[in-house]
Amino acid sequence: MSDDLSRRDLLKSLAVAGAGLSLAHLGFPAEAEGSALHAGGAPRPGAPSMMGVKFEARDVPRIAIVGTGLRGRSVLTELLGVGNVRITALCDIVPAKVEMAKAQMKKAGHDYEPATYSGGEHDFEQLCARDDIDLVYTATPWRWHVPVAVSAMKHGKHAATEVPAALTVKDCWTLVDTSEATRRHCIMMENCCYGYNELLVLQMVRAGAFGDLMHGGAAYNHDLREILFETRDEGLWRRAAHLNHNGNLYPTHGLGPVAWYLGINTGDRFDYMVSMSTPEFGLTKWREDHIPKDDPRWKEKYVNGDLNSSLIKTAKGRTIRLEHNVSSPRPYSRINSIEGTKGLFEDYPPRIYVEGHGKDDAWTTIDEYKPAFEHPWWKAQGERARTGGHGGMDFIMAWRLIECMRQGLTPDLNVYDAAAWSAPGPLSEQSVAHGSAPVKFPDFTRGRWQGGGT
């Protein structure tokens, strides 16, 4: 597809690929059709931007957590480790999980009782109405991220959510519109942006080490078959997406860091994407090999292709390769690559090539670049971070959130990042359903990306 492909050509491609088909006919929610049309149109009006808006400074930020399962309690561990934070309320539909979180707080030396909510699926609304909370952190199953974040913002609290922030384009806009209207931040807590390698490479990008950037690679390739079939925790809800969707179900872990490298929403933006999926084999085979034939899960039909591959084109003409595969036997990889006119970085394993440095046409290790490019956050907090989850990135993420709140800084991530990085989920599904036709991204910034985020 040529760089000068016009909007008219894109829309014509969509029309041809989807002739005679409505999104409702293809199994999309009724709202998705309107969202797709809006995605190719002009930015709609909204309240003033949330770009550059600072937190109100708080010596001791007051945090509530909705969802105290595995991820919620992991986040709680990191927040308690950061210190200078008060956990004022906890919520989960399973009372035992709230009690586990309370015990965790007590063990960490917090000798006060947080308010607790376990009265049903919507009890988080009572939590959000409290007047002793600055930020509500959501660590629930995916479908509850938007309802909790919206409730928090409408009650005057900042919202932070696990990934993805939203599952539909309409809900991406809901988060943007609500954040702008309430003047409350909605932050998708993408921990992979805070990894050691990711932040080192970001320093190199900003120093121009790779030259003019042209291409990035991102993925969530992670064998989750055993977890998806568990009868507890994520197995209770995460497998369900494979029954109803065919696309990239989880785009943000790989895409977030690459979006930072490319300055997405601060000088460039996602323009359009194409996507395709392989057949589904992995979950069906895992069930055949491990699940008794009388198990009710044998009634399930999996439709999500094992490997979803997408290409994203940016407004500046750069490209991003984006993959998702959680159903195949394979080593873990987020790809995490960036390429420019002077060289490139590729991860898993990490390696760098910069023209004029080292041997011609030979990779070098990342180690020799650490003295010059190790990120200041890791220099300051690395020793503490490495005791935390996911190699330390979880601690750096939690530490930065609390530091920004304590010092009254602008958060590292904003609602426009949450929307743009989540949108490849539903947009990939639309592209796959329309024969891998190009699908336009909405401009969630309403044109402000061209001003470098101002």
C-alpha positions as CSV (number, residue, x, y, z in Angstrom):
1,M,0.0,0.0,0.0
2,S,1.6,3.3,-1.1
3,D,2.4,6.2,1.3
4,D,0.2,8.6,-0.6
5,L,-3.0,6.5,-0.3
6,S,-5.8,9.0,0.0
7,R,-8.7,9.0,2.4
8,R,-10.9,8.5,-0.6
9,D,-9.0,5.3,-1.5
10,L,-9.2,4.0,2.0
11,L,-12.9,4.6,2.3
12,K,-13.4,3.0,-1.2
13,S,-11.5,-0.1,0.0
14,L,-13.7,-0.3,3.1
15,A,-16.8,0.0,1.0
16,V,-15.8,-2.7,-1.4
17,A,-14.6,-5.1,1.3
18,G,-17.7,-4.6,3.3
19,A,-20.3,-4.3,0.5
20,G,-23.6,-5.7,1.6
21,L,-22.5,-6.3,5.2
22,S,-23.3,-4.4,8.3
23,L,-21.2,-4.6,11.5
24,A,-24.3,-6.0,13.2
25,H,-24.6,-8.7,10.6
26,L,-20.9,-9.6,11.3
27,G,-21.5,-9.9,15.0
28,F,-20.4,-6.5,16.2
29,P,-22.2,-4.6,18.9
30,A,-24.7,-2.2,17.5
31,E,-22.7,0.8,18.7
32,A,-19.6,-0.3,16.8
33,E,-21.0,0.7,13.4
34,G,-21.4,4.3,14.3
35,S,-18.0,4.4,15.9
36,A,-16.4,3.1,12.7
37,L,-18.0,5.8,10.7
38,H,-16.9,8.4,13.2
39,A,-13.4,7.0,13.1
40,G,-12.9,8.2,9.6
41,G,-14.5,11.6,10.1
42,A,-13.4,14.9,11.5
43,P,-12.6,15.2,15.2
44,R,-15.8,16.0,17.1
45,P,-15.9,19.0,19.5
46,G,-15.0,18.6,23.1
47,A,-14.0,20.4,26.3
48,P,-10.4,21.7,26.7
49,S,-7.7,19.2,26.4
50,M,-6.3,17.2,29.3
51,M,-2.8,17.3,27.8
52,G,-0.4,19.0,30.2
53,V,-2.9,19.1,33.0
54,K,-1.2,18.6,36.4
55,F,-2.3,16.7,39.4
56,E,-3.3,18.6,42.5
57,A,-0.2,18.2,44.8
58,R,-0.9,15.8,47.7
59,D,1.7,14.9,50.3
60,V,0.0,11.6,50.9
61,P,-2.2,10.5,47.9
62,R,-5.4,8.7,48.8
63,I,-6.0,5.7,46.6
64,A,-8.9,3.2,46.3
65,I,-8.6,-0.1,44.5
66,V,-11.5,-1.8,42.7
67,G,-10.7,-5.4,42.0
68,T,-8.5,-7.1,44.6
69,G,-7.8,-10.3,42.8
70,L,-4.3,-11.3,41.6
71,R,-3.5,-8.1,39.7
72,G,-5.2,-5.8,42.3
73,R,-3.2,-7.2,45.1
74,S,0.0,-7.1,43.1
75,V,-0.6,-3.4,42.5
76,L,-1.4,-2.9,46.2
77,T,2.0,-4.5,47.0
78,E,3.8,-2.0,44.8
79,L,1.9,1.0,46.1
80,L,2.6,0.0,49.7
81,G,6.3,-0.4,48.8
82,V,6.4,3.1,47.4
83,G,5.2,4.6,50.6
84,N,3.7,8.0,51.2
85,V,0.3,6.7,50.2
86,R,-3.0,5.9,52.0
87,I,-5.2,3.1,50.7
88,T,-8.6,4.4,51.8
89,A,-11.0,1.8,50.2
90,L,-11.0,-1.6,48.7
91,C,-13.7,-3.2,46.5
92,D,-14.2,-6.7,45.1
93,I,-17.3,-8.8,44.5
94,V,-15.5,-11.7,46.4
95,P,-15.3,-10.7,50.1
96,A,-12.4,-13.1,50.7
97,K,-10.3,-11.2,48.2
98,V,-10.9,-7.9,50.0
99,E,-9.9,-9.6,53.2
100,M,-6.7,-10.8,51.6
101,A,-5.9,-7.3,50.6
102,K,-6.6,-6.0,54.1
103,A,-4.3,-8.6,55.5
104,Q,-1.6,-7.5,53.0
105,M,-1.9,-3.9,54.2
106,K,-1.7,-4.9,57.9
107,K,1.4,-7.0,57.2
108,A,3.0,-4.0,55.5
109,G,2.5,-1.9,58.7
110,H,-0.7,0.0,57.8
111,D,-2.5,0.0,61.1
112,Y,-5.8,1.5,59.9
113,E,-8.9,-0.1,58.4
114,P,-9.7,0.8,54.8
115,A,-13.4,1.0,53.9
116,T,-14.5,-2.2,52.1
117,Y,-17.1,-2.8,49.4
118,S,-18.3,-6.3,48.4
119,G,-22.1,-5.8,48.0
120,G,-22.3,-6.7,44.3
121,E,-21.1,-5.8,40.8
122,H,-22.0,-2.1,41.1
123,D,-20.8,-1.5,44.7
124,F,-17.8,0.4,43.2
125,E,-20.3,3.2,42.7
126,Q,-20.6,3.6,46.4
127,L,-16.8,3.6,46.8
128,C,-16.5,6.3,44.1
129,A,-18.9,8.6,45.9
130,R,-16.6,8.8,49.0
131,D,-14.9,12.1,49.7
132,D,-11.6,10.7,51.0
133,I,-10.3,9.4,47.6
134,D,-8.0,11.2,45.2
135,L,-7.6,8.3,42.6
136,V,-9.5,5.1,41.9
137,Y,-7.4,2.3,40.6
138,T,-9.2,-0.4,38.5
139,A,-7.9,-3.9,38.4
140,T,-11.0,-5.8,37.4
141,P,-11.8,-8.0,34.4
142,W,-11.6,-5.9,31.2
143,R,-15.3,-5.2,30.7
144,W,-15.5,-3.3,34.0
145,H,-12.6,-0.9,33.3
146,V,-14.8,1.8,31.6
147,P,-17.7,1.7,34.1
148,V,-15.4,2.0,37.1
149,A,-13.2,4.8,35.5
150,V,-16.3,6.8,34.4
151,S,-17.9,6.5,37.8
152,A,-14.7,7.7,39.4
153,M,-14.3,10.7,37.2
154,K,-17.9,11.7,37.5
155,H,-17.5,11.7,41.2
156,G,-14.5,14.0,41.0
157,K,-11.7,11.4,41.3
158,H,-8.8,10.7,39.0
159,A,-9.0,7.2,37.4
160,A,-6.2,4.7,36.8
161,T,-7.0,1.5,35.0
162,E,-5.3,-1.8,34.0
163,V,-5.0,-2.6,30.3
164,P,-6.8,-2.3,27.9
165,A,-8.6,0.8,29.0
166,A,-11.6,0.1,26.7
167,L,-12.9,-2.7,24.4
168,T,-14.8,-0.6,21.9
169,V,-14.1,2.7,20.0
170,K,-17.3,4.1,21.5
171,D,-15.9,3.4,25.0
172,C,-12.6,4.9,24.1
173,W,-14.5,8.1,23.3
174,T,-16.5,7.8,26.5
175,L,-13.3,7.9,28.5
176,V,-11.9,10.9,26.5
177,D,-15.2,12.8,26.7
178,T,-15.6,12.1,30.4
179,S,-12.0,13.0,31.3
180,E,-12.3,16.3,29.4
181,A,-15.7,17.2,30.9
182,T,-14.8,16.4,34.5
183,R,-11.2,17.7,34.3
184,R,-10.1,14.4,35.9
185,H,-7.3,12.2,34.5
186,C,-7.9,8.8,33.2
187,I,-4.6,6.9,33.0
188,M,-4.1,3.5,31.6
189,M,-1.4,2.0,33.7
190,E,0.8,0.4,31.0
191,N,3.6,-1.2,33.1
192,C,5.6,-2.2,30.1
193,C,6.4,1.5,29.4
194,Y,8.4,1.5,32.6
195,G,10.6,-1.6,31.9
196,Y,14.4,-1.1,32.1
197,N,15.0,-1.8,28.4
198,E,12.0,0.2,27.2
199,L,13.1,3.3,29.1
200,L,16.8,2.9,28.1
201,V,15.8,2.7,24.5
202,L,13.5,5.7,25.0
203,Q,16.5,7.7,26.1
204,M,18.4,6.6,23.0
205,V,15.5,7.6,20.8
206,R,15.3,11.1,22.4
207,A,19.1,11.5,22.0
208,G,18.8,10.7,18.2
209,A,20.9,7.5,18.5
210,F,18.8,5.7,15.9
211,G,18.3,8.7,13.6
212,D,15.0,9.5,12.0
213,L,12.5,6.8,13.1
214,M,10.7,4.8,10.5
215,H,9.4,1.5,12.0
216,G,8.5,-0.2,15.3
217,G,7.6,-3.7,16.3
218,A,5.2,-4.6,19.1
219,A,3.5,-7.7,20.4
220,Y,1.9,-9.7,23.1
221,N,3.1,-13.2,22.3
222,H,2.6,-15.2,25.5
223,D,1.6,-18.8,25.9
224,L,-1.5,-18.4,28.2
225,R,-3.3,-21.7,27.3
226,E,-3.0,-23.2,30.8
227,I,-4.1,-19.9,32.5
228,L,-7.0,-19.5,30.1
229,F,-8.4,-22.9,31.0
230,E,-8.0,-22.5,34.8
231,T,-11.2,-22.6,36.9
232,R,-10.1,-19.6,38.9
233,D,-8.8,-16.1,38.5
234,E,-8.4,-15.1,34.8
235,G,-9.7,-18.4,33.6
236,L,-13.1,-17.4,34.8
237,W,-13.4,-14.5,32.3
238,R,-10.4,-14.1,30.0
239,R,-11.1,-17.1,27.8
240,A,-14.6,-15.8,26.9
241,A,-13.1,-13.2,24.6
242,H,-11.9,-16.0,22.3
243,L,-15.5,-17.1,21.8
244,N,-16.8,-13.8,20.5
245,H,-13.9,-11.8,18.9
246,N,-11.3,-12.3,16.2
247,G,-8.6,-9.7,16.3
248,N,-5.9,-8.4,18.7
249,L,-7.4,-8.9,22.1
250,Y,-4.6,-7.3,24.1
251,P,-2.6,-4.7,22.1
252,T,-1.1,-2.3,24.7
253,H,1.8,-4.1,26.4
254,G,3.9,-4.1,23.2
255,L,2.3,-1.0,21.6
256,G,2.7,1.4,24.5
257,P,6.5,1.6,24.6
258,V,6.7,1.8,20.8
259,A,4.1,4.6,20.9
260,W,6.4,6.5,23.3
261,Y,9.4,6.0,21.0
262,L,7.4,7.4,18.0
263,G,5.8,10.3,19.9
264,I,2.3,9.2,19.3
265,N,-0.2,11.9,20.3
266,T,2.8,14.3,20.8
267,G,3.9,15.0,17.2
268,D,2.5,11.9,15.4
269,R,-0.6,9.8,15.6
270,F,-2.0,6.4,14.5
271,D,-3.7,6.9,11.1
272,Y,-5.0,3.6,9.9
273,M,-4.4,-0.1,10.3
274,V,-4.9,-3.4,8.5
275,S,-5.2,-6.7,10.3
276,M,-5.5,-10.5,9.6
277,S,-5.7,-13.6,11.8
278,T,-4.6,-17.2,11.3
279,P,-7.1,-20.0,11.9
280,E,-7.9,-21.0,15.4
281,F,-6.1,-24.2,16.5
282,G,-4.4,-23.6,19.9
283,L,-7.3,-23.5,22.4
284,T,-9.2,-26.3,20.7
285,K,-6.1,-28.6,20.8
286,W,-5.3,-27.7,24.4
287,R,-8.9,-28.6,25.3
288,E,-8.6,-31.9,23.5
289,D,-5.3,-32.7,25.3
290,H,-6.2,-31.6,28.8
291,I,-10.0,-31.2,29.4
292,P,-12.3,-34.2,30.1
293,K,-14.9,-34.7,27.5
294,D,-17.8,-34.3,30.0
295,D,-16.5,-30.8,31.0
296,P,-19.0,-28.0,30.0
297,R,-16.1,-26.1,28.3
298,W,-16.5,-28.6,25.4
299,K,-19.6,-26.7,24.4
300,E,-17.4,-23.6,23.6
301,K,-16.4,-22.7,20.1
302,Y,-13.2,-20.5,19.8
303,V,-13.2,-18.1,17.0
304,N,-10.2,-15.9,17.7
305,G,-7.3,-16.7,15.4
306,D,-4.2,-18.0,17.2
307,L,-1.9,-15.3,15.7
308,N,-3.3,-11.8,14.8
309,S,-0.9,-9.7,12.7
310,S,-1.5,-6.0,12.1
311,L,0.2,-3.1,10.5
312,I,-0.4,0.4,11.7
313,K,0.5,3.5,9.5
314,T,1.0,6.8,11.3
315,A,0.3,10.3,10.1
316,K,4.0,10.8,9.5
317,G,4.2,7.7,7.4
318,R,6.0,5.5,9.9
319,T,4.8,1.8,10.3
320,I,4.3,-0.5,13.3
321,R,4.1,-4.2,13.2
322,L,1.7,-5.4,15.9
323,E,1.1,-9.1,16.9
324,H,-1.0,-11.0,19.4
325,N,-0.7,-14.7,20.2
326,V,-1.7,-16.3,23.5
327,S,-2.8,-19.7,22.1
328,S,0.4,-21.3,20.8
329,P,3.5,-22.9,22.4
330,R,6.2,-20.2,22.1
331,P,8.7,-18.2,24.2
332,Y,7.4,-14.9,25.6
333,S,8.0,-11.8,23.4
334,R,6.8,-8.3,23.1
335,I,9.1,-7.8,20.1
336,N,9.8,-4.2,21.3
337,S,11.8,-3.0,18.3
338,I,12.5,0.5,16.9
339,E,14.3,1.2,13.6
340,G,15.7,4.5,12.2
341,T,18.1,5.8,9.7
342,K,21.2,5.2,11.9
343,G,20.3,1.8,13.4
344,L,17.9,-0.2,15.4
345,F,17.0,-2.0,18.6
346,E,15.4,-5.4,18.9
347,D,14.4,-7.1,22.1
348,Y,13.9,-10.8,23.1
349,P,16.9,-11.0,23.4
350,P,17.9,-7.3,23.6
351,R,20.4,-6.2,21.0
352,I,21.4,-3.0,19.3
353,Y,23.0,-2.0,16.0
354,V,24.1,1.6,15.4
355,E,26.0,2.3,12.2
356,G,29.6,3.3,12.9
357,H,29.7,1.7,16.3
358,G,31.2,-1.8,16.8
359,K,31.6,-4.3,13.9
360,D,29.8,-3.6,10.6
361,D,26.6,-5.6,10.3
362,A,26.9,-7.1,13.7
363,W,24.7,-6.7,16.8
364,T,26.1,-5.5,20.0
365,T,24.7,-6.1,23.5
366,I,22.6,-3.6,25.3
367,D,25.2,-3.5,28.1
368,E,27.6,-1.1,26.5
369,Y,24.8,1.5,26.2
370,K,23.7,1.4,29.8
371,P,26.3,3.9,31.2
372,A,25.2,6.6,28.8
373,F,21.5,5.9,28.5
374,E,20.2,4.2,31.6
375,H,17.0,6.1,32.5
376,P,17.1,8.4,35.5
377,W,14.1,6.7,37.1
378,W,16.0,3.4,37.1
379,K,19.1,5.0,38.3
380,A,17.2,6.4,41.3
381,Q,14.9,3.6,42.0
382,G,16.4,0.5,40.4
383,E,17.5,-1.2,43.6
384,R,14.0,-1.0,45.1
385,A,12.3,-1.7,41.8
386,R,14.0,-5.0,41.1
387,T,12.3,-6.6,44.1
388,G,8.9,-5.8,42.5
389,G,6.8,-7.5,39.9
390,H,7.6,-8.0,36.2
391,G,11.3,-7.3,36.6
392,G,10.7,-4.0,38.4
393,M,8.5,-2.2,35.9
394,D,5.5,-2.5,38.2
395,F,7.3,-0.7,41.0
396,I,8.6,2.1,38.7
397,M,5.1,2.6,37.4
398,A,3.6,2.8,40.8
399,W,6.4,5.1,42.1
400,R,5.9,7.5,39.1
401,L,2.2,7.7,39.7
402,I,2.6,8.6,43.4
403,E,5.5,11.0,42.7
404,C,3.4,12.8,40.1
405,M,0.5,13.1,42.5
406,R,2.7,14.2,45.4
407,Q,4.6,16.8,43.4
408,G,1.6,18.0,41.4
409,L,3.1,17.0,38.1
410,T,1.5,16.1,34.8
411,P,1.1,12.3,34.6
412,D,3.3,10.4,32.2
413,L,0.2,8.9,30.4
414,N,-3.1,10.6,29.7
415,V,-6.6,9.6,28.4
416,Y,-5.6,10.1,24.8
417,D,-2.9,7.4,25.2
418,A,-5.4,5.2,26.9
419,A,-7.8,5.5,24.0
420,A,-5.3,5.3,21.1
421,W,-3.4,2.3,22.5
422,S,-6.7,0.4,23.3
423,A,-8.3,1.2,19.9
424,P,-6.3,-1.5,17.9
425,G,-8.4,-4.1,19.8
426,P,-11.8,-3.2,18.1
427,L,-10.2,-1.8,15.0
428,S,-8.3,-5.0,14.3
429,E,-11.5,-6.9,14.6
430,Q,-13.2,-4.7,12.1
431,S,-10.3,-5.1,9.7
432,V,-10.3,-8.9,10.0
433,A,-14.0,-9.0,9.5
434,H,-13.8,-6.9,6.3
435,G,-11.1,-8.9,4.6
436,S,-8.2,-7.1,6.1
437,A,-9.4,-3.7,4.8
438,P,-7.8,-0.5,6.1
439,V,-9.6,0.9,9.1
440,K,-9.0,4.5,10.2
441,F,-8.1,5.5,13.7
442,P,-10.2,8.3,15.4
443,D,-8.1,11.3,16.3
444,F,-8.8,11.2,20.1
445,T,-6.7,14.3,20.6
446,R,-9.0,16.3,18.3
447,G,-6.1,17.6,16.3
448,R,-3.9,18.6,19.2
449,W,-1.3,15.9,18.5
450,Q,0.2,18.3,15.9
451,G,1.1,20.7,18.6
452,G,3.4,18.2,20.4
453,G,0.8,17.6,23.1
454,T,-0.1,21.2,23.9
